[in-house]
Amino acid sequence: MKNRYRLIPALLWLLFVTLAILTPGNNLPKVPLFPYADKLVHLGVFAVLTFLWCRVGTLDEKGGLKKENY
C-alpha cells in the first residue's frame, strides 16, 4: 500500500524532466553561474529521478527492504 504513494513523486518528477528535456535550449534563460554549471544541474536532476524510482521498487508490503534470493 505504501509503495503506491511512492509512485506519485516519481511520476511527477519524470513528467517534469520530460518537459524540461523537450524544451528547446534557446527558450531557457542564460544564467552562467560558473563554467559547466549545466552539467551539475543535469547530474542533480537525474540523480533525483533515479532515487525516486529506486524508492518505488525496493520496499516490501511492510515497509522494509525487499530481500531477493537469486
Predicted model as a PDB file, atoms N, CA, C, CB and O in Angstrom, pLDDT in the B-factor column:
MODEL        1                                                                  
ATOM      1  N   MET A   1       0.828  -1.194   0.000  1.00 49.00           N  
ATOM      2  CA  MET A   1       0.000   0.000   0.000  1.00 49.00           C  
ATOM      3  C   MET A   1       0.875   1.263   0.000  1.00 49.00           C  
ATOM      4  CB  MET A   1      -0.943  -0.005   1.218  1.00 49.00           C  
ATOM      5  O   MET A   1       0.592   2.215  -0.726  1.00 49.00           O  
ATOM      6  N   LYS A   2       1.930   1.266   0.810  1.00 54.00           N  
ATOM      7  CA  LYS A   2       2.784   2.445   0.897  1.00 54.00           C  
ATOM      8  C   LYS A   2       3.556   2.665  -0.396  1.00 54.00           C  
ATOM      9  CB  LYS A   2       3.750   2.314   2.066  1.00 54.00           C  
ATOM     10  O   LYS A   2       3.858   3.806  -0.746  1.00 54.00           O  
ATOM     11  N   ASN A   3       3.882   1.587  -1.114  1.00 57.00           N  
ATOM     12  CA  ASN A   3       4.638   1.719  -2.361  1.00 57.00           C  
ATOM     13  C   ASN A   3       3.862   2.499  -3.405  1.00 57.00           C  
ATOM     14  CB  ASN A   3       5.000   0.349  -2.909  1.00 57.00           C  
ATOM     15  O   ASN A   3       4.451   3.185  -4.241  1.00 57.00           O  
ATOM     16  N   ARG A   4       2.544   2.396  -3.358  1.00 65.00           N  
ATOM     17  CA  ARG A   4       1.725   3.104  -4.333  1.00 65.00           C  
ATOM     18  C   ARG A   4       1.921   4.612  -4.191  1.00 65.00           C  
ATOM     19  CB  ARG A   4       0.240   2.735  -4.163  1.00 65.00           C  
ATOM     20  O   ARG A   4       1.954   5.331  -5.190  1.00 65.00           O  
ATOM     21  N   TYR A   5       2.049   5.089  -2.961  1.00 77.00           N  
ATOM     22  CA  TYR A   5       2.231   6.522  -2.740  1.00 77.00           C  
ATOM     23  C   TYR A   5       3.639   6.975  -3.084  1.00 77.00           C  
ATOM     24  CB  TYR A   5       1.918   6.873  -1.301  1.00 77.00           C  
ATOM     25  O   TYR A   5       3.870   8.171  -3.258  1.00 77.00           O  
ATOM     26  N   ARG A   6       4.573   6.064  -3.186  1.00 78.00           N  
ATOM     27  CA  ARG A   6       5.930   6.418  -3.615  1.00 78.00           C  
ATOM     28  C   ARG A   6       5.990   6.583  -5.134  1.00 78.00           C  
ATOM     29  CB  ARG A   6       6.940   5.343  -3.156  1.00 78.00           C  
ATOM     30  O   ARG A   6       6.933   7.173  -5.661  1.00 78.00           O  
ATOM     31  N   LEU A   7       5.001   6.073  -5.818  1.00 84.00           N  
ATOM     32  CA  LEU A   7       4.966   6.181  -7.269  1.00 84.00           C  
ATOM     33  C   LEU A   7       4.601   7.597  -7.724  1.00 84.00           C  
ATOM     34  CB  LEU A   7       3.976   5.179  -7.840  1.00 84.00           C  
ATOM     35  O   LEU A   7       5.068   8.041  -8.773  1.00 84.00           O  
ATOM     36  N   ILE A   8       3.792   8.295  -6.968  1.00 88.00           N  
ATOM     37  CA  ILE A   8       3.328   9.631  -7.358  1.00 88.00           C  
ATOM     38  C   ILE A   8       4.482  10.622  -7.512  1.00 88.00           C  
ATOM     39  CB  ILE A   8       2.334  10.159  -6.329  1.00 88.00           C  
ATOM     40  O   ILE A   8       4.562  11.271  -8.556  1.00 88.00           O  
ATOM     41  N   PRO A   9       5.392  10.780  -6.525  1.00 90.00           N  
ATOM     42  CA  PRO A   9       6.505  11.715  -6.743  1.00 90.00           C  
ATOM     43  C   PRO A   9       7.407  11.306  -7.901  1.00 90.00           C  
ATOM     44  CB  PRO A   9       7.333  11.831  -5.482  1.00 90.00           C  
ATOM     45  O   PRO A   9       7.920  12.164  -8.620  1.00 90.00           O  
ATOM     46  N   ALA A  10       7.606  10.002  -8.089  1.00 90.00           N  
ATOM     47  CA  ALA A  10       8.452   9.538  -9.184  1.00 90.00           C  
ATOM     48  C   ALA A  10       7.831   9.893 -10.531  1.00 90.00           C  
ATOM     49  CB  ALA A  10       8.678   8.023  -9.084  1.00 90.00           C  
ATOM     50  O   ALA A  10       8.536  10.330 -11.440  1.00 90.00           O  
ATOM     51  N   LEU A  11       6.536   9.713 -10.666  1.00 92.00           N  
ATOM     52  CA  LEU A  11       5.865  10.047 -11.917  1.00 92.00           C  
ATOM     53  C   LEU A  11       5.849  11.555 -12.167  1.00 92.00           C  
ATOM     54  CB  LEU A  11       4.443   9.508 -11.905  1.00 92.00           C  
ATOM     55  O   LEU A  11       6.054  12.000 -13.296  1.00 92.00           O  
ATOM     56  N   LEU A  12       5.607  12.334 -11.121  1.00 95.00           N  
ATOM     57  CA  LEU A  12       5.619  13.794 -11.275  1.00 95.00           C  
ATOM     58  C   LEU A  12       6.995  14.308 -11.676  1.00 95.00           C  
ATOM     59  CB  LEU A  12       5.176  14.467  -9.978  1.00 95.00           C  
ATOM     60  O   LEU A  12       7.112  15.176 -12.541  1.00 95.00           O  
ATOM     61  N   TRP A  13       8.042  13.769 -11.045  1.00 95.00           N  
ATOM     62  CA  TRP A  13       9.399  14.199 -11.388  1.00 95.00           C  
ATOM     63  C   TRP A  13       9.748  13.764 -12.817  1.00 95.00           C  
ATOM     64  CB  TRP A  13      10.427  13.618 -10.380  1.00 95.00           C  
ATOM     65  O   TRP A  13      10.407  14.504 -13.546  1.00 95.00           O  
ATOM     66  N   LEU A  14       9.309  12.572 -13.214  1.00 95.00           N  
ATOM     67  CA  LEU A  14       9.534  12.107 -14.581  1.00 95.00           C  
ATOM     68  C   LEU A  14       8.853  13.030 -15.581  1.00 95.00           C  
ATOM     69  CB  LEU A  14       9.025  10.671 -14.753  1.00 95.00           C  
ATOM     70  O   LEU A  14       9.425  13.327 -16.630  1.00 95.00           O  
ATOM     71  N   LEU A  15       7.647  13.486 -15.278  1.00 96.00           N  
ATOM     72  CA  LEU A  15       6.942  14.423 -16.143  1.00 96.00           C  
ATOM     73  C   LEU A  15       7.713  15.739 -16.244  1.00 96.00           C  
ATOM     74  CB  LEU A  15       5.516  14.674 -15.618  1.00 96.00           C  
ATOM     75  O   LEU A  15       7.869  16.286 -17.336  1.00 96.00           O  
ATOM     76  N   PHE A  16       8.193  16.244 -15.113  1.00 94.00           N  
ATOM     77  CA  PHE A  16       8.977  17.480 -15.106  1.00 94.00           C  
ATOM     78  C   PHE A  16      10.245  17.334 -15.952  1.00 94.00           C  
ATOM     79  CB  PHE A  16       9.344  17.870 -13.665  1.00 94.00           C  
ATOM     80  O   PHE A  16      10.559  18.208 -16.760  1.00 94.00           O  
ATOM     81  N   VAL A  17      10.964  16.239 -15.767  1.00 95.00           N  
ATOM     82  CA  VAL A  17      12.207  16.010 -16.514  1.00 95.00           C  
ATOM     83  C   VAL A  17      11.914  15.885 -18.004  1.00 95.00           C  
ATOM     84  CB  VAL A  17      12.927  14.739 -16.003  1.00 95.00           C  
ATOM     85  O   VAL A  17      12.652  16.422 -18.830  1.00 95.00           O  
ATOM     86  N   THR A  18      10.846  15.185 -18.348  1.00 95.00           N  
ATOM     87  CA  THR A  18      10.487  15.020 -19.751  1.00 95.00           C  
ATOM     88  C   THR A  18      10.162  16.368 -20.391  1.00 95.00           C  
ATOM     89  CB  THR A  18       9.294  14.066 -19.889  1.00 95.00           C  
ATOM     90  O   THR A  18      10.609  16.654 -21.502  1.00 95.00           O  
ATOM     91  N   LEU A  19       9.389  17.191 -19.697  1.00 92.00           N  
ATOM     92  CA  LEU A  19       9.070  18.517 -20.232  1.00 92.00           C  
ATOM     93  C   LEU A  19      10.318  19.378 -20.352  1.00 92.00           C  
ATOM     94  CB  LEU A  19       8.038  19.217 -19.347  1.00 92.00           C  
ATOM     95  O   LEU A  19      10.466  20.126 -21.319  1.00 92.00           O  
ATOM     96  N   ALA A  20      11.211  19.280 -19.385  1.00 88.00           N  
ATOM     97  CA  ALA A  20      12.446  20.064 -19.430  1.00 88.00           C  
ATOM     98  C   ALA A  20      13.338  19.618 -20.588  1.00 88.00           C  
ATOM     99  CB  ALA A  20      13.206  19.941 -18.100  1.00 88.00           C  
ATOM    100  O   ALA A  20      13.964  20.446 -21.250  1.00 88.00           O  
ATOM    101  N   ILE A  21      13.392  18.327 -20.825  1.00 88.00           N  
ATOM    102  CA  ILE A  21      14.216  17.810 -21.913  1.00 88.00           C  
ATOM    103  C   ILE A  21      13.662  18.233 -23.269  1.00 88.00           C  
ATOM    104  CB  ILE A  21      14.307  16.285 -21.835  1.00 88.00           C  
ATOM    105  O   ILE A  21      14.426  18.507 -24.194  1.00 88.00           O  
ATOM    106  N   LEU A  22      12.344  18.288 -23.391  1.00 90.00           N  
ATOM    107  CA  LEU A  22      11.716  18.623 -24.667  1.00 90.00           C  
ATOM    108  C   LEU A  22      11.660  20.126 -24.936  1.00 90.00           C  
ATOM    109  CB  LEU A  22      10.324  18.058 -24.706  1.00 90.00           C  
ATOM    110  O   LEU A  22      11.302  20.538 -26.040  1.00 90.00           O  
ATOM    111  N   THR A  23      12.005  20.949 -23.951  1.00 83.00           N  
ATOM    112  CA  THR A  23      12.018  22.397 -24.137  1.00 83.00           C  
ATOM    113  C   THR A  23      13.258  22.795 -24.926  1.00 83.00           C  
ATOM    114  CB  THR A  23      11.978  23.133 -22.772  1.00 83.00           C  
ATOM    115  O   THR A  23      14.370  22.417 -24.556  1.00 83.00           O  
ATOM    116  N   PRO A  24      13.087  23.546 -26.000  1.00 84.00           N  
ATOM    117  CA  PRO A  24      14.258  23.972 -26.772  1.00 84.00           C  
ATOM    118  C   PRO A  24      15.207  24.819 -25.924  1.00 84.00           C  
ATOM    119  CB  PRO A  24      13.819  24.761 -28.010  1.00 84.00           C  
ATOM    120  O   PRO A  24      14.768  25.627 -25.106  1.00 84.00           O  
ATOM    121  N   GLY A  25      16.495  24.629 -26.126  1.00 74.00           N  
ATOM    122  CA  GLY A  25      17.503  25.329 -25.327  1.00 74.00           C  
ATOM    123  C   GLY A  25      17.477  26.828 -25.478  1.00 74.00           C  
ATOM    124  O   GLY A  25      17.854  27.546 -24.553  1.00 74.00           O  
ATOM    125  N   ASN A  26      17.036  27.327 -26.635  1.00 78.00           N  
ATOM    126  CA  ASN A  26      17.017  28.778 -26.815  1.00 78.00           C  
ATOM    127  C   ASN A  26      15.859  29.439 -26.075  1.00 78.00           C  
ATOM    128  CB  ASN A  26      16.938  29.114 -28.290  1.00 78.00           C  
ATOM    129  O   ASN A  26      15.808  30.667 -26.005  1.00 78.00           O  
ATOM    130  N   ASN A  27      14.919  28.657 -25.515  1.00 68.00           N  
ATOM    131  CA  ASN A  27      13.823  29.200 -24.710  1.00 68.00           C  
ATOM    132  C   ASN A  27      14.179  29.290 -23.234  1.00 68.00           C  
ATOM    133  CB  ASN A  27      12.583  28.350 -24.880  1.00 68.00           C  
ATOM    134  O   ASN A  27      13.393  29.812 -22.444  1.00 68.00           O  
ATOM    135  N   LEU A  28      15.338  28.797 -22.850  1.00 68.00           N  
ATOM    136  CA  LEU A  28      15.754  28.802 -21.457  1.00 68.00           C  
ATOM    137  C   LEU A  28      16.611  30.032 -21.176  1.00 68.00           C  
ATOM    138  CB  LEU A  28      16.524  27.512 -21.112  1.00 68.00           C  
ATOM    139  O   LEU A  28      17.328  30.497 -22.062  1.00 68.00           O  
ATOM    140  N   PRO A  29      16.547  30.567 -19.950  1.00 70.00           N  
ATOM    141  CA  PRO A  29      17.377  31.728 -19.628  1.00 70.00           C  
ATOM    142  C   PRO A  29      18.859  31.354 -19.572  1.00 70.00           C  
ATOM    143  CB  PRO A  29      16.940  32.338 -18.292  1.00 70.00           C  
ATOM    144  O   PRO A  29      19.219  30.242 -19.186  1.00 70.00           O  
ATOM    145  N   LYS A  30      19.693  32.288 -19.957  1.00 74.00           N  
ATOM    146  CA  LYS A  30      21.146  32.086 -19.912  1.00 74.00           C  
ATOM    147  C   LYS A  30      21.676  32.709 -18.616  1.00 74.00           C  
ATOM    148  CB  LYS A  30      21.855  32.718 -21.176  1.00 74.00           C  
ATOM    149  O   LYS A  30      21.838  33.925 -18.522  1.00 74.00           O  
ATOM    150  N   VAL A  31      21.938  31.866 -17.633  1.00 71.00           N  
ATOM    151  CA  VAL A  31      22.465  32.334 -16.352  1.00 71.00           C  
ATOM    152  C   VAL A  31      23.688  31.494 -16.018  1.00 71.00           C  
ATOM    153  CB  VAL A  31      21.385  32.244 -15.213  1.00 71.00           C  
ATOM    154  O   VAL A  31      23.563  30.488 -15.320  1.00 71.00           O  
ATOM    155  N   PRO A  32      24.857  31.874 -16.492  1.00 72.00           N  
ATOM    156  CA  PRO A  32      26.056  31.078 -16.204  1.00 72.00           C  
ATOM    157  C   PRO A  32      26.579  31.368 -14.793  1.00 72.00           C  
ATOM    158  CB  PRO A  32      27.158  31.368 -17.250  1.00 72.00           C  
ATOM    159  O   PRO A  32      27.187  32.412 -14.558  1.00 72.00           O  
ATOM    160  N   LEU A  33      26.349  30.468 -13.879  1.00 77.00           N  
ATOM    161  CA  LEU A  33      26.852  30.627 -12.506  1.00 77.00           C  
ATOM    162  C   LEU A  33      28.354  30.391 -12.476  1.00 77.00           C  
ATOM    163  CB  LEU A  33      26.134  29.653 -11.535  1.00 77.00           C  
ATOM    164  O   LEU A  33      29.096  31.137 -11.838  1.00 77.00           O  
ATOM    165  N   PHE A  34      28.789  29.362 -13.160  1.00 81.00           N  
ATOM    166  CA  PHE A  34      30.202  29.021 -13.285  1.00 81.00           C  
ATOM    167  C   PHE A  34      30.321  28.102 -14.492  1.00 81.00           C  
ATOM    168  CB  PHE A  34      30.767  28.338 -11.971  1.00 81.00           C  
ATOM    169  O   PHE A  34      29.321  27.553 -14.955  1.00 81.00           O  
ATOM    170  N   PRO A  35      31.534  27.931 -15.005  1.00 82.00           N  
ATOM    171  CA  PRO A  35      31.683  27.074 -16.188  1.00 82.00           C  
ATOM    172  C   PRO A  35      31.155  25.654 -15.937  1.00 82.00           C  
ATOM    173  CB  PRO A  35      33.157  27.014 -16.609  1.00 82.00           C  
ATOM    174  O   PRO A  35      31.415  25.059 -14.891  1.00 82.00           O  
ATOM    175  N   TYR A  36      30.430  25.138 -16.892  1.00 82.00           N  
ATOM    176  CA  TYR A  36      29.868  23.782 -16.856  1.00 82.00           C  
ATOM    177  C   TYR A  36      28.838  23.586 -15.740  1.00 82.00           C  
ATOM    178  CB  TYR A  36      30.983  22.775 -16.689  1.00 82.00           C  
ATOM    179  O   TYR A  36      28.661  22.469 -15.255  1.00 82.00           O  
ATOM    180  N   ALA A  37      28.168  24.644 -15.336  1.00 81.00           N  
ATOM    181  CA  ALA A  37      27.127  24.532 -14.307  1.00 81.00           C  
ATOM    182  C   ALA A  37      25.979  23.657 -14.789  1.00 81.00           C  
ATOM    183  CB  ALA A  37      26.600  25.924 -13.918  1.00 81.00           C  
ATOM    184  O   ALA A  37      25.327  22.988 -13.988  1.00 81.00           O  
ATOM    185  N   ASP A  38      25.727  23.659 -16.109  1.00 82.00           N  
ATOM    186  CA  ASP A  38      24.639  22.838 -16.645  1.00 82.00           C  
ATOM    187  C   ASP A  38      24.880  21.356 -16.405  1.00 82.00           C  
ATOM    188  CB  ASP A  38      24.468  23.096 -18.135  1.00 82.00           C  
ATOM    189  O   ASP A  38      23.932  20.592 -16.226  1.00 82.00           O  
ATOM    190  N   LYS A  39      26.134  20.947 -16.401  1.00 86.00           N  
ATOM    191  CA  LYS A  39      26.449  19.531 -16.159  1.00 86.00           C  
ATOM    192  C   LYS A  39      26.069  19.133 -14.733  1.00 86.00           C  
ATOM    193  CB  LYS A  39      27.952  19.258 -16.405  1.00 86.00           C  
ATOM    194  O   LYS A  39      25.573  18.031 -14.499  1.00 86.00           O  
ATOM    195  N   LEU A  40      26.305  20.034 -13.792  1.00 88.00           N  
ATOM    196  CA  LEU A  40      25.946  19.777 -12.398  1.00 88.00           C  
ATOM    197  C   LEU A  40      24.428  19.723 -12.234  1.00 88.00           C  
ATOM    198  CB  LEU A  40      26.543  20.858 -11.478  1.00 88.00           C  
ATOM    199  O   LEU A  40      23.907  18.912 -11.468  1.00 88.00           O  
ATOM    200  N   VAL A  41      23.729  20.591 -12.956  1.00 86.00           N  
ATOM    201  CA  VAL A  41      22.262  20.575 -12.916  1.00 86.00           C  
ATOM    202  C   VAL A  41      21.734  19.265 -13.476  1.00 86.00           C  
ATOM    203  CB  VAL A  41      21.680  21.765 -13.706  1.00 86.00           C  
ATOM    204  O   VAL A  41      20.824  18.668 -12.900  1.00 86.00           O  
ATOM    205  N   HIS A  42      22.298  18.806 -14.602  1.00 89.00           N  
ATOM    206  CA  HIS A  42      21.877  17.522 -15.177  1.00 89.00           C  
ATOM    207  C   HIS A  42      22.126  16.379 -14.201  1.00 89.00           C  
ATOM    208  CB  HIS A  42      22.618  17.254 -16.498  1.00 89.00           C  
ATOM    209  O   HIS A  42      21.272  15.509 -14.029  1.00 89.00           O  
ATOM    210  N   LEU A  43      23.274  16.379 -13.572  1.00 94.00           N  
ATOM    211  CA  LEU A  43      23.588  15.345 -12.594  1.00 94.00           C  
ATOM    212  C   LEU A  43      22.554  15.332 -11.472  1.00 94.00           C  
ATOM    213  CB  LEU A  43      24.994  15.560 -12.019  1.00 94.00           C  
ATOM    214  O   LEU A  43      22.073  14.267 -11.084  1.00 94.00           O  
ATOM    215  N   GLY A  44      22.216  16.492 -10.958  1.00 94.00           N  
ATOM    216  CA  GLY A  44      21.239  16.578  -9.871  1.00 94.00           C  
ATOM    217  C   GLY A  44      19.854  16.120 -10.279  1.00 94.00           C  
ATOM    218  O   GLY A  44      19.194  15.382  -9.548  1.00 94.00           O  
ATOM    219  N   VAL A  45      19.417  16.559 -11.447  1.00 94.00           N  
ATOM    220  CA  VAL A  45      18.078  16.204 -11.926  1.00 94.00           C  
ATOM    221  C   VAL A  45      17.948  14.697 -12.115  1.00 94.00           C  
ATOM    222  CB  VAL A  45      17.770  16.929 -13.245  1.00 94.00           C  
ATOM    223  O   VAL A  45      16.961  14.098 -11.690  1.00 94.00           O  
ATOM    224  N   PHE A  46      18.938  14.089 -12.748  1.00 96.00           N  
ATOM    225  CA  PHE A  46      18.849  12.648 -12.997  1.00 96.00           C  
ATOM    226  C   PHE A  46      19.148  11.826 -11.737  1.00 96.00           C  
ATOM    227  CB  PHE A  46      19.814  12.252 -14.113  1.00 96.00           C  
ATOM    228  O   PHE A  46      18.684  10.692 -11.627  1.00 96.00           O  
ATOM    229  N   ALA A  47      19.906  12.369 -10.797  1.00 97.00           N  
ATOM    230  CA  ALA A  47      20.123  11.684  -9.516  1.00 97.00           C  
ATOM    231  C   ALA A  47      18.810  11.615  -8.733  1.00 97.00           C  
ATOM    232  CB  ALA A  47      21.216  12.412  -8.679  1.00 97.00           C  
ATOM    233  O   ALA A  47      18.485  10.579  -8.152  1.00 97.00           O  
ATOM    234  N   VAL A  48      18.064  12.709  -8.717  1.00 96.00           N  
ATOM    235  CA  VAL A  48      16.764  12.709  -8.040  1.00 96.00           C  
ATOM    236  C   VAL A  48      15.813  11.733  -8.722  1.00 96.00           C  
ATOM    237  CB  VAL A  48      16.155  14.129  -8.027  1.00 96.00           C  
ATOM    238  O   VAL A  48      15.100  10.990  -8.047  1.00 96.00           O  
ATOM    239  N   LEU A  49      15.794  11.726 -10.044  1.00 95.00           N  
ATOM    240  CA  LEU A  49      14.933  10.795 -10.784  1.00 95.00           C  
ATOM    241  C   LEU A  49      15.279   9.346 -10.442  1.00 95.00           C  
ATOM    242  CB  LEU A  49      15.068  11.027 -12.303  1.00 95.00           C  
ATOM    243  O   LEU A  49      14.387   8.529 -10.212  1.00 95.00           O  
ATOM    244  N   THR A  50      16.554   9.033 -10.409  1.00 94.00           N  
ATOM    245  CA  THR A  50      16.991   7.676 -10.076  1.00 94.00           C  
ATOM    246  C   THR A  50      16.608   7.310  -8.649  1.00 94.00           C  
ATOM    247  CB  THR A  50      18.504   7.541 -10.262  1.00 94.00           C  
ATOM    248  O   THR A  50      16.115   6.211  -8.399  1.00 94.00           O  
ATOM    249  N   PHE A  51      16.832   8.223  -7.718  1.00 92.00           N  
ATOM    250  CA  PHE A  51      16.493   7.975  -6.315  1.00 92.00           C  
ATOM    251  C   PHE A  51      15.002   7.692  -6.145  1.00 92.00           C  
ATOM    252  CB  PHE A  51      16.899   9.172  -5.452  1.00 92.00           C  
ATOM    253  O   PHE A  51      14.619   6.746  -5.456  1.00 92.00           O  
ATOM    254  N   LEU A  52      14.164   8.517  -6.777  1.00 91.00           N  
ATOM    255  CA  LEU A  52      12.717   8.331  -6.629  1.00 91.00           C  
ATOM    256  C   LEU A  52      12.252   6.994  -7.204  1.00 91.00           C  
ATOM    257  CB  LEU A  52      11.967   9.474  -7.311  1.00 91.00           C  
ATOM    258  O   LEU A  52      11.406   6.327  -6.609  1.00 91.00           O  
ATOM    259  N   TRP A  53      12.794   6.599  -8.350  1.00 88.00           N  
ATOM    260  CA  TRP A  53      12.382   5.316  -8.929  1.00 88.00           C  
ATOM    261  C   TRP A  53      12.932   4.139  -8.148  1.00 88.00           C  
ATOM    262  CB  TRP A  53      12.831   5.221 -10.375  1.00 88.00           C  
ATOM    263  O   TRP A  53      12.298   3.086  -8.098  1.00 88.00           O  
ATOM    264  N   CYS A  54      14.092   4.293  -7.540  1.00 84.00           N  
ATOM    265  CA  CYS A  54      14.610   3.216  -6.682  1.00 84.00           C  
ATOM    266  C   CYS A  54      13.737   3.036  -5.451  1.00 84.00           C  
ATOM    267  CB  CYS A  54      16.060   3.509  -6.257  1.00 84.00           C  
ATOM    268  O   CYS A  54      13.548   1.913  -4.984  1.00 84.00           O  
ATOM    269  N   ARG A  55      13.206   4.123  -4.923  1.00 81.00           N  
ATOM    270  CA  ARG A  55      12.309   4.042  -3.767  1.00 81.00           C  
ATOM    271  C   ARG A  55      11.023   3.302  -4.099  1.00 81.00           C  
ATOM    272  CB  ARG A  55      11.981   5.438  -3.257  1.00 81.00           C  
ATOM    273  O   ARG A  55      10.450   2.643  -3.232  1.00 81.00           O  
ATOM    274  N   VAL A  56      10.567   3.398  -5.328  1.00 81.00           N  
ATOM    275  CA  VAL A  56       9.314   2.750  -5.723  1.00 81.00           C  
ATOM    276  C   VAL A  56       9.429   1.237  -5.629  1.00 81.00           C  
ATOM    277  CB  VAL A  56       8.924   3.157  -7.145  1.00 81.00           C  
ATOM    278  O   VAL A  56       8.501   0.575  -5.164  1.00 81.00           O  
ATOM    279  N   GLY A  57      10.566   0.675  -6.069  1.00 74.00           N  
ATOM    280  CA  GLY A  57      10.638  -0.769  -6.194  1.00 74.00           C  
ATOM    281  C   GLY A  57      11.438  -1.510  -5.156  1.00 74.00           C  
ATOM    282  O   GLY A  57      11.649  -2.712  -5.316  1.00 74.00           O  
ATOM    283  N   THR A  58      11.903  -0.862  -4.089  1.00 69.00           N  
ATOM    284  CA  THR A  58      12.778  -1.552  -3.153  1.00 69.00           C  
ATOM    285  C   THR A  58      12.142  -1.846  -1.798  1.00 69.00           C  
ATOM    286  CB  THR A  58      14.005  -0.748  -2.949  1.00 69.00           C  
ATOM    287  O   THR A  58      12.813  -2.391  -0.921  1.00 69.00           O  
ATOM    288  N   LEU A  59      10.887  -1.506  -1.601  1.00 66.00           N  
ATOM    289  CA  LEU A  59      10.252  -1.766  -0.312  1.00 66.00           C  
ATOM    290  C   LEU A  59       9.193  -2.849  -0.440  1.00 66.00           C  
ATOM    291  CB  LEU A  59       9.630  -0.485   0.248  1.00 66.00           C  
ATOM    292  O   LEU A  59       8.483  -2.931  -1.442  1.00 66.00           O  
ATOM    293  N   ASP A  60       9.099  -3.679   0.593  1.00 66.00           N  
ATOM    294  CA  ASP A  60       8.055  -4.703   0.601  1.00 66.00           C  
ATOM    295  C   ASP A  60       6.770  -4.126   1.199  1.00 66.00           C  
ATOM    296  CB  ASP A  60       8.515  -5.956   1.400  1.00 66.00           C  
ATOM    297  O   ASP A  60       6.700  -2.929   1.477  1.00 66.00           O  
ATOM    298  N   GLU A  61       5.760  -4.967   1.396  1.00 67.00           N  
ATOM    299  CA  GLU A  61       4.462  -4.515   1.893  1.00 67.00           C  
ATOM    300  C   GLU A  61       4.530  -3.941   3.308  1.00 67.00           C  
ATOM    301  CB  GLU A  61       3.482  -5.657   1.862  1.00 67.00           C  
ATOM    302  O   GLU A  61       3.699  -3.111   3.677  1.00 67.00           O  
ATOM    303  N   LYS A  62       5.510  -4.376   4.104  1.00 69.00           N  
ATOM    304  CA  LYS A  62       5.638  -3.911   5.483  1.00 69.00           C  
ATOM    305  C   LYS A  62       6.493  -2.660   5.598  1.00 69.00           C  
ATOM    306  CB  LYS A  62       6.222  -5.000   6.342  1.00 69.00           C  
ATOM    307  O   LYS A  62       6.649  -2.118   6.692  1.00 69.00           O  
ATOM    308  N   GLY A  63       7.046  -2.196   4.494  1.00 64.00           N  
ATOM    309  CA  GLY A  63       7.882  -1.003   4.528  1.00 64.00           C  
ATOM    310  C   GLY A  63       9.358  -1.292   4.678  1.00 64.00           C  
ATOM    311  O   GLY A  63      10.163  -0.362   4.715  1.00 64.00           O  
ATOM    312  N   GLY A  64       9.737  -2.557   4.767  1.00 67.00           N  
ATOM    313  CA  GLY A  64      11.147  -2.929   4.864  1.00 67.00           C  
ATOM    314  C   GLY A  64      11.749  -3.152   3.489  1.00 67.00           C  
ATOM    315  O   GLY A  64      11.041  -3.171   2.482  1.00 67.00           O  
ATOM    316  N   LEU A  65      13.035  -3.316   3.457  1.00 65.00           N  
ATOM    317  CA  LEU A  65      13.712  -3.566   2.184  1.00 65.00           C  
ATOM    318  C   LEU A  65      13.391  -4.954   1.679  1.00 65.00           C  
ATOM    319  CB  LEU A  65      15.227  -3.394   2.327  1.00 65.00           C  
ATOM    320  O   LEU A  65      13.362  -5.915   2.448  1.00 65.00           O  
ATOM    321  N   LYS A  66      13.148  -5.057   0.370  1.00 68.00           N  
ATOM    322  CA  LYS A  66      12.914  -6.365  -0.235  1.00 68.00           C  
ATOM    323  C   LYS A  66      14.214  -7.160  -0.209  1.00 68.00           C  
ATOM    324  CB  LYS A  66      12.378  -6.223  -1.694  1.00 68.00           C  
ATOM    325  O   LYS A  66      15.293  -6.624  -0.463  1.00 68.00           O  
ATOM    326  N   LYS A  67      14.091  -8.445   0.103  1.00 67.00           N  
ATOM    327  CA  LYS A  67      15.246  -9.319   0.094  1.00 67.00           C  
ATOM    328  C   LYS A  67      15.004 -10.395  -0.944  1.00 67.00           C  
ATOM    329  CB  LYS A  67      15.511  -9.933   1.498  1.00 67.00           C  
ATOM    330  O   LYS A  67      14.195 -11.300  -0.740  1.00 67.00           O  
ATOM    331  N   GLU A  68      15.705 -10.292  -2.047  1.00 67.00           N  
ATOM    332  CA  GLU A  68      15.552 -11.237  -3.144  1.00 67.00           C  
ATOM    333  C   GLU A  68      16.711 -12.215  -3.119  1.00 67.00           C  
ATOM    334  CB  GLU A  68      15.478 -10.507  -4.505  1.00 67.00           C  
ATOM    335  O   GLU A  68      17.864 -11.815  -2.964  1.00 67.00           O  
ATOM    336  N   ASN A  69      16.412 -13.483  -3.271  1.00 57.00           N  
ATOM    337  CA  ASN A  69      17.449 -14.515  -3.391  1.00 57.00           C  
ATOM    338  C   ASN A  69      17.441 -15.013  -4.824  1.00 57.00           C  
ATOM    339  CB  ASN A  69      17.215 -15.698  -2.378  1.00 57.00           C  
ATOM    340  O   ASN A  69      16.461 -15.601  -5.280  1.00 57.00           O  
ATOM    341  N   TYR A  70      18.513 -14.781  -5.516  1.00 50.00           N  
ATOM    342  CA  TYR A  70      18.611 -15.202  -6.913  1.00 50.00           C  
ATOM    343  C   TYR A  70      19.457 -16.414  -7.032  1.00 50.00           C  
ATOM    344  CB  TYR A  70      19.168 -14.104  -7.780  1.00 50.00           C  
ATOM    345  O   TYR A  70      19.658 -16.920  -8.136  1.00 50.00           O  
TER     346      TYR A  70                                                      
ENDMDL                                                                          
END                                                                             
